[in-house]
């Protein structure tokens, strides 16, 4: 990973984030404004 090069902004694209809500998966972009705000306030963690 020493020769890793970052792409410039013209080569990048937005990443779609999905989350599990009430037992099924949905894209966060499909949430209403209130649910998107709630998602931003959640504590995220990484399993080991």
Number of C-alpha atoms within 10 A of each C-alpha: 4 4 5 6 7 8 8 7 7 6 7 9 7 5 6 8 9 12 12 10 10 7 7 7 10 14 12 17 12 10 13 9 10 8 13 13 11 10 14 10 9 8 6 7 6 4 3 3
